[in-house]
């Protein structure tokens, strides 16, 4: 696990750590309490990935096109 707080992770960081968590859980060689902790962390990482994807989708949706479909700029999206 990294020292970076989950809410400060990039999508790529959160996804890489989530993959490590899933791998550890799949191997099944983790004690029960550690498995529970890993599962909880995995849920937080999944939520972070979903949040970052939603932000990216909103940015893409905000791209404005001219009459011929060429991107001409972006429309500000609240909170981004």
ChimeraX attribute file (.defattr): number of C-alpha atoms within 10 A of each C-alpha:
attribute: neighborCount
match mode: 1-to-1
recipient: residues
	/A:1	10
	/A:2	9
	/A:3	5
	/A:4	11
	/A:5	8
	/A:6	18
	/A:7	12
	/A:8	10
	/A:9	17
	/A:10	14
	/A:11	18
	/A:12	11
	/A:13	17
	/A:14	25
	/A:15	18
	/A:16	13
	/A:17	19
	/A:18	23
	/A:19	15
	/A:20	15
	/A:21	21
	/A:22	13
	/A:23	11
	/A:24	15
	/A:25	18
	/A:26	10
	/A:27	8
	/A:28	10
	/A:29	10
	/A:30	13
	/A:31	10
	/A:32	10
	/A:33	9
	/A:34	12
	/A:35	16
	/A:36	13
	/A:37	13
	/A:38	20
	/A:39	17
	/A:40	13
	/A:41	17
	/A:42	21
	/A:43	14
	/A:44	16
	/A:45	24
	/A:46	17
	/A:47	15
	/A:48	22
	/A:49	21
	/A:50	14
	/A:51	14
	/A:52	16
	/A:53	13
	/A:54	12
	/A:55	15
	/A:56	14
	/A:57	11
	/A:58	15
	/A:59	15
	/A:60	12
	/A:61	12
	/A:62	14
	/A:63	15
	/A:64	14
	/A:65	12
	/A:66	9
	/A:67	8
	/A:68	6
	/A:69	8
	/A:70	10
	/A:71	11
	/A:72	11
	/A:73	11
	/A:74	13
	/A:75	12
	/A:76	11
	/A:77	12
	/A:78	6
	/A:79	5
	/A:80	8
